[in-house]
Amino acid sequence: MTTSNEPPSSAKLDNDNVPITTGQDDRERAEKEQGEPPGSPPKQSLERWNVPSANKYRYFATILCFIIMGMNDAAVGALLPYVGPYYGVSYTIISLIFLAPWGGYLVAAMCNNLIHHHLGQRGVAVLGPLTRILGYVALCVHPPFAALPPLMLLPGFGNGIEDSAWNAWIGNMESANELLGFIHGAYGLGATIGPLIATAMVTKMHLEWFTFYYIMLGLSVLELGLTTTTFWGATGAVYRATMSSSEGGRTTTRSVMAKPIPWLVALFLLGYVGAEVSLGGWIVTFMLDVRHALPFESGLTAVFFWLGLTIGRVTLGFATGRIGEKLAITVYLLLSVALQLLYWLIPNFIASAVFVAFEGFLLGPRVFPAAIVAATKLLPSDAHVSAIGFAAAFGGGGAAVFPFAIGAIAQVRGVWVVQPIVLAILVFILVVWSCLPGGLRRGGLEHARDTDERIGQQVLAGFRKLRHKRGET
């Protein structure tokens, strides 16, 4: 199932409601890209990013959405050293601006399926930028700090419903690995330029921290016009008709959440996003307080991290689908753990900047997108909207919980604690990822779905095999 207003089967409709098909060659190519073994039964054709033609404009609109999301998330860390002194608050208190969006993400996780059912993708296209606009208008007037965390709920909700909706829609398309790589690369691009602009405005132009949100407000207004125009035809009625004709009824979020796979993917994304945003969010403060770097150079370090993430998503995205999501992400995470150790243990500013940039490169290439693709391969199509929407929105909350926790601990122990905490998160998500069905072989996810393989079955089998070999020796 797809969150688009077009049926996901081979009998999709074009703009004139005329049935179209992708053809036998396209189906065979899609199966080959997804690792289908020879002789597999025919699968339903997947929706394309450029068929019908409206999808092209919608896809480019989602790219803008992810650029703004990246700017929103990454700029907070760059502004953190200046927001605290402005209000005269401690690390623990200032970290509430990380925690506040968690509430917005949770509401988005619960509402995503409901919004699609009643308002369609049009509802997401309007509500996402609109709630951010309301939040940014309030931030531009720099209210007392007590109002700041509640106001951050609004951008959190907007990010949450867009993040989950567009991931679910694109993750169910043909060549989903590559397409998701570009939109998450757009997030990385936004996360690269956001701290650069924010740092330059504060340190070079000597402006107050809240002036950065004038830019965010203007971009969100532009986004509202673009998404509303392109997704206007994707109404709730069209979505309900699609579900009725292709799946036989509505699958609720509650029924999907009773399955273990969405929770496992949600936990993985919670940890991954938490590690990513904790690194990017606290890197400037860490470089200032622990590595004793200058303010502008410290801000550039955050830019290097997000730039590495962006390059990784664009360049390695094509390789991930061909290697296989399970094996590729396992390798990326193992290398990220090694780089995180070096970043923590070698007390040199230049070395730290290099290590964290390469860590961003490895964390960027598809960790989040690959988890979305894995979910689409492991779950039946009628569960995709609710499951991926819930997992993406719930996982996005990691951008709030872990940076806040680090701030609370840093207030007592010092900012250096960011490094061991991120290391522990990376190890945790590596364990969670290994528990997904399918093993490390290419095409294993589809095989696991067809055979109804249980969570952790391959890990347990590996332990039994290892114990058996030890017994023989």
C-alpha positions as CSV (number, residue, x, y, z in Angstrom):
1,M,0.0,0.0,0.0
2,T,1.1,3.5,-0.7
3,T,0.1,6.8,0.8
4,S,-0.3,8.3,-2.6
5,N,-3.7,8.9,-4.1
6,E,-2.9,6.4,-6.9
7,P,-3.4,2.7,-6.5
8,P,-0.2,0.8,-6.0
9,S,-1.1,-2.1,-8.3
10,S,-0.4,-2.4,-12.0
11,A,-3.7,-0.7,-12.7
12,K,-2.7,2.7,-11.5
13,L,-4.6,5.8,-12.8
14,D,-3.0,8.7,-14.6
15,N,-4.2,12.3,-14.3
16,D,-7.2,11.6,-16.6
17,N,-8.2,8.5,-14.6
18,V,-7.0,6.2,-17.4
19,P,-5.5,2.9,-16.3
20,I,-1.7,2.7,-16.9
21,T,0.7,-0.2,-16.5
22,T,4.5,-0.2,-16.0
23,G,5.0,-3.2,-18.2
24,Q,6.7,-6.6,-17.8
25,D,10.2,-5.2,-18.2
26,D,9.7,-2.7,-15.4
27,R,8.3,-5.3,-13.1
28,E,11.3,-7.6,-13.7
29,R,13.7,-4.8,-13.2
30,A,12.0,-3.8,-9.9
31,E,12.2,-7.4,-8.7
32,K,15.8,-7.6,-9.7
33,E,16.6,-4.4,-7.7
34,Q,14.8,-5.8,-4.7
35,G,16.8,-9.0,-4.7
36,E,13.9,-11.3,-5.8
37,P,15.2,-14.9,-6.4
38,P,14.8,-16.4,-9.8
39,G,11.4,-18.0,-10.4
40,S,9.6,-15.8,-7.8
41,P,5.9,-15.3,-8.5
42,P,4.9,-12.0,-10.1
43,K,4.7,-9.1,-7.7
44,Q,2.4,-6.0,-8.0
45,S,4.0,-3.2,-9.9
46,L,5.4,-0.4,-7.8
47,E,4.5,3.2,-8.1
48,R,7.0,5.5,-9.8
49,W,8.3,8.9,-8.8
50,N,7.4,10.3,-12.3
51,V,4.2,8.3,-13.1
52,P,1.7,9.9,-13.1
53,S,3.3,13.2,-14.0
54,A,1.9,14.8,-10.8
55,N,4.3,12.7,-8.8
56,K,7.3,14.5,-10.2
57,Y,6.2,17.8,-8.7
58,R,5.2,16.2,-5.5
59,Y,8.6,14.5,-5.2
60,F,10.4,17.8,-5.7
61,A,8.1,19.4,-3.1
62,T,9.1,16.7,-0.6
63,I,12.8,17.5,-1.2
64,L,12.1,21.1,-0.1
65,C,10.3,19.8,2.9
66,F,13.3,17.7,4.0
67,I,15.7,20.6,3.4
68,I,13.6,22.7,5.8
69,M,13.4,19.8,8.3
70,G,17.2,19.5,8.2
71,M,17.8,23.2,8.8
72,N,15.3,23.2,11.7
73,D,16.9,20.2,13.5
74,A,20.6,21.1,12.9
75,A,20.4,24.8,13.7
76,V,19.3,24.2,17.2
77,G,22.6,22.8,18.2
78,A,24.5,25.6,16.5
79,L,22.4,28.2,18.4
80,L,22.5,26.4,21.7
81,P,25.6,28.1,23.0
82,Y,23.9,31.5,22.4
83,V,20.4,30.7,23.5
84,G,21.5,29.7,27.0
85,P,23.4,32.9,27.8
86,Y,20.6,35.0,26.2
87,Y,18.1,33.6,28.8
88,G,20.6,32.8,31.5
89,V,19.7,29.2,31.9
90,S,21.7,26.0,32.6
91,Y,22.4,23.0,30.2
92,T,19.5,21.0,31.7
93,I,17.0,23.8,31.2
94,I,18.1,24.8,27.8
95,S,17.9,21.1,26.7
96,L,14.2,21.4,27.0
97,I,14.1,22.8,23.5
98,F,15.3,19.4,22.4
99,L,12.7,17.5,24.4
100,A,9.7,19.7,23.5
101,P,9.4,18.5,19.9
102,W,9.1,14.9,21.2
103,G,5.5,15.7,22.1
104,G,4.8,17.0,18.6
105,Y,6.4,13.8,17.1
106,L,4.3,11.5,19.3
107,V,1.1,13.3,18.3
108,A,2.1,13.1,14.7
109,A,2.7,9.3,15.1
110,M,-0.8,8.8,16.4
111,C,-2.5,11.1,13.9
112,N,-0.7,10.2,10.6
113,N,-3.1,7.4,9.6
114,L,-6.1,9.4,10.7
115,I,-5.0,12.5,8.7
116,H,-4.5,10.3,5.6
117,H,-7.9,8.7,6.0
118,H,-9.9,12.0,6.4
119,L,-7.7,14.6,4.7
120,G,-5.4,12.6,2.5
121,Q,-1.9,13.7,1.6
122,R,-3.4,17.2,1.1
123,G,-3.9,17.4,4.8
124,V,-0.2,16.6,5.4
125,A,0.9,19.1,2.8
126,V,-1.1,21.9,4.5
127,L,-0.7,21.0,8.2
128,G,3.0,20.3,8.1
129,P,4.2,23.8,7.0
130,L,1.4,25.6,8.6
131,T,2.2,24.4,12.1
132,R,5.9,25.2,11.5
133,I,4.9,28.7,10.4
134,L,3.0,29.3,13.6
135,G,5.9,28.1,15.7
136,Y,8.4,30.3,13.8
137,V,6.3,33.4,14.1
138,A,6.3,33.0,17.8
139,L,10.1,32.3,18.0
140,C,10.8,35.4,15.9
141,V,9.4,37.6,18.8
142,H,11.7,35.7,21.3
143,P,9.2,35.2,24.1
144,P,10.3,34.4,27.7
145,F,12.1,31.0,27.9
146,A,9.1,29.4,29.6
147,A,7.2,29.8,26.4
148,L,10.0,28.4,24.2
149,P,9.7,24.6,24.8
150,P,5.9,24.6,24.2
151,L,6.4,26.6,21.0
152,M,8.8,24.0,19.8
153,L,6.0,21.5,19.8
154,L,4.6,23.1,16.7
155,P,7.6,22.5,14.4
156,G,7.9,19.1,16.0
157,F,4.4,18.2,14.9
158,G,4.9,19.6,11.4
159,N,8.2,17.7,11.0
160,G,6.6,14.5,12.4
161,I,3.7,14.3,10.0
162,E,5.7,15.2,7.0
163,D,8.6,12.9,7.9
164,S,6.3,9.9,8.3
165,A,4.0,10.6,5.4
166,W,6.7,11.2,2.8
167,N,8.8,8.3,3.9
168,A,5.9,6.0,3.7
169,W,4.9,7.2,0.3
170,I,8.4,7.2,-1.3
171,G,9.5,4.1,0.5
172,N,6.8,2.1,-1.3
173,M,7.9,3.2,-4.8
174,E,10.1,1.5,-7.4
175,S,13.8,2.3,-6.7
176,A,12.8,3.3,-3.2
177,N,16.4,3.1,-2.0
178,E,17.6,5.7,-4.4
179,L,14.6,8.0,-4.1
180,L,14.8,7.9,-0.3
181,G,18.5,8.6,-0.5
182,F,17.8,11.8,-2.4
183,I,15.2,13.2,0.0
184,H,17.3,12.3,3.1
185,G,20.3,13.8,1.2
186,A,18.1,16.9,1.0
187,Y,17.7,16.7,4.8
188,G,21.4,16.5,5.1
189,L,21.8,19.5,2.8
190,G,19.5,21.5,5.0
191,A,21.3,20.3,8.1
192,T,24.6,21.5,6.5
193,I,23.5,25.0,5.6
194,G,21.4,25.5,8.7
195,P,24.2,25.6,11.2
196,L,26.4,27.5,8.8
197,I,23.8,30.3,8.3
198,A,22.9,30.4,12.0
199,T,26.6,30.5,13.1
200,A,27.5,33.2,10.6
201,M,24.5,35.3,11.6
202,V,25.5,35.2,15.3
203,T,29.3,35.3,15.2
204,K,30.0,37.3,12.0
205,M,26.9,39.5,11.6
206,H,26.4,39.9,15.4
207,L,22.7,39.3,15.2
208,E,20.6,37.7,17.9
209,W,19.9,34.0,17.7
210,F,16.2,34.4,17.0
211,T,16.8,36.2,13.7
212,F,17.7,32.9,12.1
213,Y,14.0,32.0,12.4
214,Y,13.0,34.8,10.0
215,I,14.7,32.7,7.3
216,M,12.9,29.6,8.5
217,L,9.6,31.4,8.4
218,G,10.1,32.6,4.8
219,L,11.0,29.1,3.7
220,S,8.0,27.5,5.4
221,V,5.7,30.0,3.7
222,L,7.2,29.0,0.3
223,E,6.8,25.3,1.2
224,L,3.1,25.8,2.2
225,G,2.4,27.3,-1.3
226,L,4.3,24.5,-3.1
227,T,3.0,21.5,-1.2
228,T,-0.6,22.7,-1.2
229,T,-0.5,23.2,-4.9
230,T,1.1,19.9,-5.8
231,F,-0.8,17.7,-3.4
232,W,-4.2,19.4,-3.7
233,G,-5.7,16.5,-5.6
234,A,-4.5,13.9,-3.1
235,T,-7.7,14.2,-0.9
236,G,-9.0,12.0,1.8
237,A,-11.7,10.7,-0.6
238,V,-9.2,9.6,-3.1
239,Y,-7.1,7.9,-0.4
240,R,-10.1,6.1,1.0
241,A,-11.1,5.0,-2.5
242,T,-7.6,3.7,-3.2
243,M,-7.6,1.7,0.1
244,S,-11.1,0.3,-0.6
245,S,-10.2,-0.9,-4.1
246,S,-6.7,-2.2,-3.4
247,E,-6.8,-3.6,0.2
248,G,-10.4,-4.1,1.0
249,G,-10.7,-1.7,3.9
250,R,-8.9,0.5,6.4
251,T,-6.0,-0.8,8.5
252,T,-5.8,1.1,11.8
253,T,-2.7,2.3,13.6
254,R,-3.7,0.3,16.7
255,S,-3.9,-3.0,14.7
256,V,-0.5,-2.4,13.1
257,M,1.1,-1.5,16.5
258,A,0.1,-5.0,17.7
259,K,2.8,-6.4,15.4
260,P,6.4,-6.6,16.6
261,I,8.2,-5.3,13.4
262,P,6.9,-1.7,13.6
263,W,8.1,-1.5,17.2
264,L,11.5,-2.9,16.3
265,V,11.9,-0.5,13.4
266,A,10.7,2.4,15.6
267,L,13.2,1.6,18.3
268,F,16.0,1.4,15.7
269,L,15.0,4.8,14.3
270,L,14.6,6.3,17.7
271,G,18.2,5.4,18.5
272,Y,19.6,6.3,15.1
273,V,18.0,9.7,15.0
274,G,19.0,10.2,18.6
275,A,22.6,9.5,17.8
276,E,22.6,11.7,14.7
277,V,21.0,14.7,16.3
278,S,23.0,14.3,19.6
279,L,26.2,14.4,17.6
280,G,25.1,17.3,15.4
281,G,23.3,19.1,18.3
282,W,26.1,19.1,20.9
283,I,29.1,19.1,18.6
284,V,29.5,22.9,18.8
285,T,29.3,23.0,22.6
286,F,31.6,20.0,22.8
287,M,34.2,21.7,20.6
288,L,34.0,24.9,22.6
289,D,34.1,23.5,26.1
290,V,36.2,20.3,25.7
291,R,38.4,20.9,22.6
292,H,38.7,24.6,23.4
293,A,38.2,25.7,19.8
294,L,37.1,29.2,18.6
295,P,33.4,29.9,18.1
296,F,33.4,30.0,14.3
297,E,35.6,27.0,13.9
298,S,33.4,25.1,16.3
299,G,30.4,26.0,14.2
300,L,32.2,24.8,11.1
301,T,32.7,21.4,12.7
302,A,28.9,20.9,12.8
303,V,28.8,21.9,9.2
304,F,31.4,19.2,8.3
305,F,29.4,16.6,10.2
306,W,26.2,17.4,8.3
307,L,28.0,17.8,5.0
308,G,29.5,14.3,5.5
309,L,26.1,13.0,6.2
310,T,24.7,14.6,3.0
311,I,27.5,13.3,0.8
312,G,27.1,9.8,2.2
313,R,23.4,9.7,1.5
314,V,23.8,10.7,-2.1
315,T,26.9,8.7,-3.0
316,L,26.4,5.4,-1.0
317,G,22.6,5.3,-1.4
318,F,22.8,3.4,-4.7
319,A,25.2,0.8,-3.3
320,T,23.0,0.0,-0.3
321,G,20.2,-1.5,-2.3
322,R,22.5,-3.6,-4.4
323,I,24.5,-5.0,-1.4
324,G,21.3,-5.5,0.6
325,E,20.0,-3.3,3.4
326,K,20.8,-5.7,6.3
327,L,24.5,-6.2,5.4
328,A,25.2,-2.6,4.3
329,I,23.8,-1.0,7.4
330,T,25.6,-3.5,9.6
331,V,28.9,-2.5,8.0
332,Y,28.1,1.2,8.3
333,L,27.3,0.9,12.0
334,L,30.4,-1.1,12.8
335,L,32.6,1.6,11.1
336,S,30.6,4.3,12.9
337,V,31.3,2.7,16.3
338,A,35.0,2.7,15.5
339,L,35.0,6.4,14.4
340,Q,33.0,7.4,17.5
341,L,35.7,5.8,19.7
342,L,38.4,7.8,17.9
343,Y,36.4,11.0,18.1
344,W,36.0,10.5,21.8
345,L,39.5,9.3,22.8
346,I,41.8,11.5,20.7
347,P,41.9,15.0,22.3
348,N,42.7,17.0,19.2
349,F,40.4,19.5,17.5
350,I,41.5,18.8,13.9
351,A,41.3,15.0,14.4
352,S,37.9,15.3,16.0
353,A,36.6,17.4,13.1
354,V,37.9,14.8,10.6
355,F,36.5,11.8,12.6
356,V,33.0,13.3,13.1
357,A,32.8,14.3,9.4
358,F,33.6,10.7,8.4
359,E,31.1,9.4,11.0
360,G,28.5,11.6,9.4
361,F,29.4,10.2,6.0
362,L,28.8,6.6,7.3
363,L,25.6,7.4,9.3
364,G,24.1,9.3,6.4
365,P,24.1,6.8,3.6
366,R,20.8,5.1,4.1
367,V,20.6,4.2,7.7
368,F,17.2,5.9,8.1
369,P,16.0,5.2,4.5
370,A,17.1,1.6,4.7
371,A,15.1,1.0,7.8
372,I,12.0,2.3,6.0
373,V,12.7,0.1,3.0
374,A,13.2,-2.9,5.3
375,A,9.8,-2.2,6.9
376,T,8.1,-2.2,3.5
377,K,9.7,-5.5,2.6
378,L,8.9,-7.2,5.9
379,L,5.3,-6.0,6.3
380,P,2.2,-6.6,4.2
381,S,1.3,-3.7,2.0
382,D,-1.9,-2.9,3.9
383,A,0.2,-2.1,7.0
384,H,2.7,0.3,5.3
385,V,1.1,3.7,5.9
386,S,0.4,3.1,9.6
387,A,3.6,1.1,10.4
388,I,6.1,3.3,8.5
389,G,4.3,6.5,9.7
390,F,4.4,5.4,13.3
391,A,8.0,4.2,13.1
392,A,9.2,7.3,11.3
393,A,7.4,9.7,13.7
394,F,8.3,7.7,16.8
395,G,11.9,7.4,15.7
396,G,12.0,11.1,15.0
397,G,11.4,11.7,18.6
398,G,15.0,10.5,19.2
399,A,15.9,14.0,18.0
400,A,14.4,15.3,21.3
401,V,14.9,12.6,23.9
402,F,18.6,11.8,23.6
403,P,19.9,15.4,23.2
404,F,17.8,16.4,26.2
405,A,19.2,13.5,28.3
406,I,22.7,14.5,27.3
407,G,22.1,18.1,28.4
408,A,20.7,17.0,31.8
409,I,23.8,14.7,32.3
410,A,26.2,17.3,31.0
411,Q,25.0,19.8,33.6
412,V,26.4,17.5,36.3
413,R,29.2,15.6,34.5
414,G,30.3,17.9,31.7
415,V,29.7,18.0,28.0
416,W,32.3,15.2,27.3
417,V,29.5,12.7,28.2
418,V,28.0,13.1,24.7
419,Q,30.7,10.8,23.3
420,P,30.1,7.7,25.5
421,I,26.3,8.1,25.3
422,V,26.4,8.3,21.5
423,L,28.7,5.3,21.4
424,A,26.2,3.3,23.6
425,I,23.3,4.3,21.3
426,L,25.2,3.1,18.2
427,V,25.9,-0.3,19.8
428,F,22.2,-0.5,20.8
429,I,20.9,0.1,17.3
430,L,23.4,-2.3,15.9
431,V,21.9,-5.0,18.2
432,V,18.3,-4.0,17.3
433,W,19.2,-4.1,13.6
434,S,20.6,-7.6,13.8
435,C,17.3,-8.8,15.3
436,L,15.3,-7.9,12.2
437,P,14.4,-11.1,10.3
438,G,16.2,-12.0,7.1
439,G,19.8,-12.5,8.1
440,L,22.5,-10.6,6.1
441,R,21.9,-12.2,2.7
442,R,20.6,-10.1,-0.2
443,G,16.9,-10.7,-0.7
444,G,16.6,-12.1,2.9
445,L,14.0,-9.5,3.9
446,E,11.5,-10.6,1.3
447,H,12.2,-14.3,2.1
448,A,11.7,-13.6,5.8
449,R,8.3,-12.0,5.0
450,D,7.2,-14.9,2.8
451,T,8.3,-17.5,5.4
452,D,7.0,-15.5,8.4
453,E,10.4,-15.6,10.1
454,R,10.4,-14.4,13.7
455,I,12.3,-11.5,15.1
456,G,15.8,-12.5,16.3
457,Q,15.5,-16.0,14.7
458,Q,18.7,-15.6,12.7
459,V,20.6,-14.3,15.8
460,L,19.5,-17.2,17.9
461,A,20.4,-19.7,15.2
462,G,23.8,-18.2,14.9
463,F,24.3,-18.5,18.7
464,R,23.2,-22.1,18.6
465,K,25.6,-22.8,15.7
466,L,28.5,-21.2,17.5
467,R,27.8,-23.1,20.7
468,H,27.5,-26.3,18.8
469,K,31.0,-25.7,17.2
470,R,32.5,-24.9,20.6
471,G,31.0,-28.2,21.9
472,E,32.7,-30.1,19.1
473,T,36.1,-28.6,19.9
